[in-house]
Amino acid sequence: MDREQIRKEAKAIMDKFQKALDKAGIGEVDDELNRESFDRVAKDEDFDSLDFKKRMLKNAPKHDDDCVVGEKGEWTK
């Protein structure tokens, strides 16, 4: 694919998306992000490392006692 063809396809996708926005009744979108605070405020909850460990092991597809068992990838050979 050459650059001009890619540019035309990208413009067509953007035009189609804009028409869908217009049809949905979404007005002009302001590109600027206006927030009072950009920092994330941590919750005052206590972190329980034992509970975290139990949840991690519960979510792991494979685990052996207290360790998560992972597959050795092809890239490590």
Secondary structure as a PSIPRED ss2 file (coil, helix, strand):
# PSIPRED VFORMAT (PSIPRED V4.0)

   1 M C   1.000  0.000  0.000
   2 D C   1.000  0.000  0.000
   3 R H   0.000  1.000  0.000
   4 E H   0.000  1.000  0.000
   5 Q H   0.000  1.000  0.000
   6 I H   0.000  1.000  0.000
   7 R H   0.000  1.000  0.000
   8 K H   0.000  1.000  0.000
   9 E H   0.000  1.000  0.000
  10 A H   0.000  1.000  0.000
  11 K H   0.000  1.000  0.000
  12 A H   0.000  1.000  0.000
  13 I H   0.000  1.000  0.000
  14 M H   0.000  1.000  0.000
  15 D H   0.000  1.000  0.000
  16 K H   0.000  1.000  0.000
  17 F H   0.000  1.000  0.000
  18 Q H   0.000  1.000  0.000
  19 K H   0.000  1.000  0.000
  20 A H   0.000  1.000  0.000
  21 L H   0.000  1.000  0.000
  22 D H   0.000  1.000  0.000
  23 K H   0.000  1.000  0.000
  24 A H   0.000  1.000  0.000
  25 G C   1.000  0.000  0.000
  26 I C   1.000  0.000  0.000
  27 G C   1.000  0.000  0.000
  28 E C   1.000  0.000  0.000
  29 V C   1.000  0.000  0.000
  30 D C   1.000  0.000  0.000
  31 D C   1.000  0.000  0.000
  32 E C   1.000  0.000  0.000
  33 L C   1.000  0.000  0.000
  34 N C   1.000  0.000  0.000
  35 R C   1.000  0.000  0.000
  36 E C   1.000  0.000  0.000
  37 S C   1.000  0.000  0.000
  38 F C   1.000  0.000  0.000
  39 D C   1.000  0.000  0.000
  40 R C   1.000  0.000  0.000
  41 V C   1.000  0.000  0.000
  42 A C   1.000  0.000  0.000
  43 K C   1.000  0.000  0.000
  44 D C   1.000  0.000  0.000
  45 E C   1.000  0.000  0.000
  46 D C   1.000  0.000  0.000
  47 F C   1.000  0.000  0.000
  48 D C   1.000  0.000  0.000
  49 S H   0.000  1.000  0.000
  50 L H   0.000  1.000  0.000
  51 D H   0.000  1.000  0.000
  52 F H   0.000  1.000  0.000
  53 K H   0.000  1.000  0.000
  54 K H   0.000  1.000  0.000
  55 R H   0.000  1.000  0.000
  56 M H   0.000  1.000  0.000
  57 L H   0.000  1.000  0.000
  58 K H   0.000  1.000  0.000
  59 N H   0.000  1.000  0.000
  60 A C   1.000  0.000  0.000
  61 P C   1.000  0.000  0.000
  62 K C   1.000  0.000  0.000
  63 H E   0.000  0.000  1.000
  64 D E   0.000  0.000  1.000
  65 D C   1.000  0.000  0.000
  66 D C   1.000  0.000  0.000
  67 C E   0.000  0.000  1.000
  68 V E   0.000  0.000  1.000
  69 V C   1.000  0.000  0.000
  70 G C   1.000  0.000  0.000
  71 E C   1.000  0.000  0.000
  72 K C   1.000  0.000  0.000
  73 G C   1.000  0.000  0.000
  74 E H   0.000  1.000  0.000
  75 W H   0.000  1.000  0.000
  76 T H   0.000  1.000  0.000
  77 K C   1.000  0.000  0.000
